[in-house]
Every structure is written in structure tokens, then in C-alpha cells.
Amino acid sequence: MRIYLDNAATTPLCDAVLEAMLPYLKNNYGNPSSTHQEGRTARAGVERARKIVAQAIKASTSEIFFTSGGTEANNTAIKCAVRDLGVQRIISSPIEHSCVFNTVNRMREEDIEIELVQLDKTGRANLDHLETLLKDRSKKTLVSLMHANNEIGTLNPIDKIGELCQQYDAYFHTDTVQSIGHISIDVSQLNVSFLSGSGHKLHGPKGVGFLYVNKANVIDAYIDGGGQERKVRSGTENVASIIGLGKALEQAIEHLEERRVEIEAVRDYFIQELKANFPDVIINGDYAGQYLFTVLNVSFKTGTPVNMLLFKLDLKGISASGGSACNSGAVKESRVLATLGVPDGYHSVRFSFSHLNTKEEVDYTIAQLKEIV
């Protein structure tokens, strides 16, 4: 038996998504840039998926660009804002996903000023400090803050952040890779310049994502070539995966509330059992307030290091993680938790859920943790 509790790293492909993709892997194999029937069929599929994504976040189809995933989408937003929109300063945080954190730091080489907003103890951006930073209008500024933290699940109030950016004439980029399809997002009601998403976090395929670019912002090609994606992202489109992304997001939006109730019930039960069985347990982030219900980060008081905790869980048939899954398989100290501070003698595990998880799986996991911890 395997119990999969690492859905923040990736999710299993759902049957409906696979069924939607198969015709484009077998029969509808045309290049969407071709003008013949096979090409037109592929193009029609891509544009249907674009419409689904646009409708899901209340955007125009002309504002949606398909990418190879969240990492490319985030890189495009940040680097093109610097290159094409005259951004000279970036305000971000020390607990962003690595693809944002490292990209922002790379911009120092372009003589871009980098400021880090202060955080509260749950990892949420301090809006008063953000406003203080934004009051300095001497340089064109991009604010890049994620919606939901991928390790601890804390949500940033992107509506209020957008309002501050609008007030002080700054661009706003938000990484919604973890939250898209789980929490309703309406860009027509948000002051968002760029928004990124990915397919494999919501039961879609890996290797595909999207970038929303507000129509007020015009950026040039990030990848040069044949001029696909309206000359912003060249390269033959990954048609089947784009179809899969569209279907996965369509399913997620259709079942959003139903899945939320199911996942929250399992997650809350897990919290209840953790507290009952591990009196010293620390639950990281704003797990009882504004949080992403799919993520639960837990610190145990134990002499067993996190790599051994994960190894022993794996031997018991339980898949979990120590944080972000973007470290080439290495289990390192979490930059997020190191920033927020975890007491000495504690080691942290991230459990993350989908609607496929059950309370029976929680019972088994708790029983194994009692032996391991």
C-alpha cells in the first residue's frame, strides 16, 4: 500500500485529463502552426484550452500565454518586466519559491535594486512595511510575492497587495502555482500585472504552465524562434499537455468547493490526531487562519533528522517531503523555515493533500509516525 501525501510537489493525473489528452497524442498530432487540417485541429484544441484558462481567472484569452511550467512563467514575468517595462527595483520576500527567489537574486547582476519585505511569524507579507518600501517612487518597481507559500501554505492578501501597487504605481507579479484551481482568482478584480500557474499541481500533466500578462503591459519575446504564442514564447506548442492543463483546470474549477470540503476534512482530522498524539508538535504557518488547505507543515521534537524521517515514512509506504521538491532530490534545510525560525531539536515534514486522500490514510500515517518519531 502507498499513501501519497506530497501533492504540493505534484499530483496524480486524473482520468478525465488523460482521456482529453490521448487524442492529441495519437490522432490529432498536427503542428498548430500548420494551416492544413491536422494543424487546424491542433490549433483549435490549444485555443479551447486558452479560453478555459482565461475564463478560470476572469481574463481575456489574449492575456494568456502557455509555457513549459511555473518556473518559465515566473522567469518570463520578472526578466521581461526588467527588460521591457523599465523596472529598476524588485520587492520580494525571502520565502518565495526558488524559481522566483533565485531569479530575483540574479537580477542583481543587472544592477536591479532588491528589497525584501518583512514577514509576520506565519510567513505573510507585512503590508505596512510593503507600503513604506513602495512610497519610494524614485525607481520603477516590480513587487513579486506568491499567493500561497508552497512549503507552509500561508496565503498573502494579493487583493490588498495589488491595491498598494496600484496606489504607488508599481507592477505586481504573483506566483499562483500552488493556489490556482484550489482558490478562486479573479484578475478582473485584482491589480495584477503578471500571474503564473502550472498544470501538474492540479492533477494535470507536468511540463506545461501559463503566464497571465495584463493587457496594459506589452512584453517582447522571452524565447526567440518561430513566433508562437503571439511572438512572446517561441517553440512548437506542447499540444497534448496544453489540452491536459485546460481540462485539469476546468475540472478543478467545476469541483472547487466540493474538493475543498473533502480536503479540509482530512487535513483538519490530521491536525486533530497530530495534537492528540504529539503534545510537542508545532504546526507551521497560518494553519488556522488564511491558509492553503492542501498544505500542512509540521515540526516534530525528535532526534531523528528530516532525511531519516522521510526515509522511514517511505519504507512504511508514505510519501511526504521536507519542503520544496525542487532541490534535485536532496533533502536540505528549508530556507522558508530557517527564515521563520523553528526551535532547536525540531525537524519538519510537509504533508500535502488532494481530494483523493482519506481519513483512513491519516490513521495509518499517524500510527507510523508514532513509531518513527
N, C-alpha and C positions, 0 to 999 in steps of 0.2 A: 504494500500500500504506500502511495505517495500522497503527501499533503502539501499543496503549493500555496505558500504564504509569502510570495515575493512578487506580487502583482504590480508594485511600483517600478520594478525592473523591467518586466514585460508581462503581457497577458497571453493566455492561450487563444488561438484563433477560433472564433466561433463558427459554427456550421454554416450559418447564413452568409457570412463573409466568404468562406471558401467556395460556396456554391455560386456566389456572384462573380468571383474571380476566375473560376475554371474555364468558362467560355473564352476568356481573353488570354488564357494560357494555351488553349488547344485550337480553337477555330477562328476567333477574332484577333488574329495575330498581326494585323496591319500596322504600319507605322502611321501614327496620327498626323504626320506632316504630309503624307501622300494624298493625292487627290482622287485616286481610284476608290472603288467600293470598299475594299478592305481597310484602306486608310480612313475613309469617312466613317466607317463603323467604329473604329478605334477612337477617332476624334469625338464622335458623339458620346461614347462612354466616358471619356475624360471630362467632357463638358457637363454631363449629368452629375458626375462626382463633384465638380467645381460648384455647381448650383447647390448641391446638398450641403457642402461645407459652408458656403456663403449664407444659406438660409439658417444653418445651425447657430451662427453667431450674429445674424441680422446684418450681414454685409452685402455689398454688391459683388457679383461674380468677377467684375474687373479688378477687384481688390484682393483676389485670392491667387496665390502663386504656389504651385506644387514644388516640393523639394525632396531631397533624399532623407529627410528626417528633421527632428527638432534642432540638432546641432547645426546643420546647414542653415536652417531658418534663422536661428539666433545669430550666427556669424554674419549672415546677409544683412540683417537689420542693423546690427551695431556697426559693421565696417562700412556699409553704404551710407549710414547716417553721417559718419565722419567724412567719407569721401565726397558725397553728393549733396549733403544738406548743410555743410559748413559747421558741423558740431566740433567744438573745441574743448568741451568738458563733458565727462560722463559721471553721473551719480549712480552708484550701485550699492551692493551690500557684500559683506564678507561671507555670506552663506548661500550665494547663488549657485546654481548647478555649474559644474566645471566648464561646460561649453560657453557659459556667459562669463564666469569668473576669470577664466584664462584668456578669453577674447578681450575682455575689458583691460586686463593687465597688459596684453600685447599692444594695445593702443598707446601705452606709454612710449613705445618706440616711435610713434607718430607725433610725439610731443603733445599728446592729449592729456589734459589735467584730469586726474581721477580723484573723486571724493567718495568716501564710504559713509552711508547714512547709519546713524546709531540704531540699535535694536533693543527691544524690551527683552525680558528674560525668556519669553516664548519664541523669540525669533522674528517678531513683527517689526516692521519699519516704524521708527519714531517720526510721526508726521510733523511734529513741531521742529525737530532737527532738520527734516527734509525741507520744510518751508524756509528755515534760516539759510540753508545752502542755496535754495532757489532765489532768494532775494538778491543774490549777487548776479546781476544780469550782464556782467562785463564780457562773458563768453557764451556763445550759443551752446545750449546744454541738452544732453540726452539723459533721461532717467531710465535705468534698466533694472526693474525689480520684478521678480517672479510672482505669480499669483499664489501658487501653493508650493511650499517647500517640499522637495522630493524625499527628504530624509525624516522630517518631523511632522509634516502635514500642516503647519501653521499657514493660515491664509493672510495675505496682505489685502487691505481695502483698496482694490485697484480703482474703484469709483472715486474715492477721495484723493488718491494719488493723481489720477487724471485731472481732477479739478484743480489741484495745486499746479500741475504742469501747464494747464491752460491759463491760469491766473498769471503765471510768471513766464509765459511764452517759451516753454521747454517742450521738446519732443518726449514721448513716453513709449517705451518698449516693454512689453510684459511676456514672459515665458509661461504659457498655459499648458505645457506638455502634460503635467500631472492632473490638471483640473478639467481640461476640455472633455466633454462627454459625461462628466460627473456633476458639474455645477453649471447652471445656466449662465451664459455670457451673451450680452447684447451690446455690440460695439456701437450701435446707433445711439446708445445712452451713455457711452464712455468716451472720454477724451483719450483715445489710444492711437498712437501713430503706427505702431507695429505690434503684431501679436503672433506668436508661434504655436504650432501644435504638431502632434505626431500620431501615427496610426497604431503603433504596437502597444500603447498604454491603455487602449480601449477595445481590445480583442480584434484588432486589425493586424495587417502584416507589418513586418519590420522593413526598414529601408524606404519609408515614404512619410512625408510630413507636408506641412503647408506654412506659408507666411501670409498673414494679412498685412497689407500696406494701405493705410488710409489714402484715399484718392487725392488728398491735398498734398501728399508727398510724392515727388517723382524721383525715382532712383534709376540708375543705369545698370547695365549688366553686371552681375556678380560673377557669373561663369560665362565666358565668351564662347561663341561657336555658331550654331545654325540659327540662333534667334528664337528658340522655343520659349514658351511661357511669356509671350509678348516682349521678347528680347531682354528679359530680366534674368532668366535662368536657362541657358542653353543646354542641350543634351536631349536625346530622344526620351520622351516621357516613359516612365515605368508604368505602363498602362494598367496591367492587372492589379498592381499594388495600389494605384490611384483609385481604381474601382473598389478595391477592398477597403481603403480608407473611407471612401464615401459611404459604403454600406455599413461599416462599423460605427461611424458617427451617426448615421441615420438611425441605427438600432439603439445606440446609446441615448440619443435624444428621445426617441419614442418610449423607451423604458426607464427614463432617468429617475423618476420618483419611485417607481417600483423597486429598482435596483438599490436606490439609496436606502430605502426602508430595510431591505434584506441585509445589506452590508452593515448598516449601523447596528442592527440587532445582533449580528455575530460579533462585531467589534466591541460593543458595549458588554456583551457577555464575556468576552476575553478579558476586558478590563476588570470586570467584577471578579472573575476567577483568579486573575493575577494578584489583586489586592488581598483576596482571601487566603491565598497560598504563599505569598511572598511579602511579608509585612514591610520589608525594607525597599521594595521596588519603587523606582522613580519612573514616571511616565513623562516623557519629554514633549515640549511644545504645548500649544494651547488646546489640549485634547478635549477639554470640557467647554470650550468657547467657540471661536471662529476657526474651524479646522477642516481639513480634507478627510472625510470619513473613511477613506480607503487605507490610510496610513496610521500605524501605531508604532512609535519608537519607545523602547523600554530599556532601562538600565537596571541591571541586577547587581546586588552586592555579592561578589563572588571572586575567588582567586583564580577562576578559570578565564583566560583571555578570550577575547571575542572570536578569534580564529578557531579555537578549540570548541567553543560553544556551538559555532556554526557547523563545524565538522561532526560533532556528536549528534546534533539535530539531524544532519543529513543522513547519518548512519541509521537513525531511527525513522527515516522516511519523510522528514520535514524540511522543506525548502524555505529558508529565510535569508536575510542578509545583514551585513554590518552597516549598511548605508547605501550610498550610490553604487550602481553596478557598472560604473564607467572607469574602473581602475585596472583593466586588463586582468581581471580575476584576482588581483591582490587584495588582501584584507588589511587596510591601513587604518590608522586613527582617523575618525571622521573630522574633517575640517569644520563642519557645521557644529558638532557637539563640542569640539575643542573651543570654538568661538563662544558658545553659550555657557560652557562650563559644566562638567559632570564631576561629582566628588571622587576623590581618590578611592580606589578599591571597587569601583563600579565599572561594569562593561555592558555595552549597549547592543541591542539587536533590533532591527526593523522588521516588523511583521506587517505585510500589506495584503489587502483583501480584494476579492471580487465577489460578484453575486453567486459564484459557484461554490464558495466556501460555506461550511455548515457548523453548527454548534457541536456536533459530534466530533468534528475535526479539532475544534478548540479543546474539548475534553481530553482527547488523545495528546495534543500538544502540551497541555498543562501537566499531564501525568509524566510525560517525558522530561519536561523542564524540571520537575521536582527531583528527578533522578540526576539530571545533568548539573544543575546549578548548585 
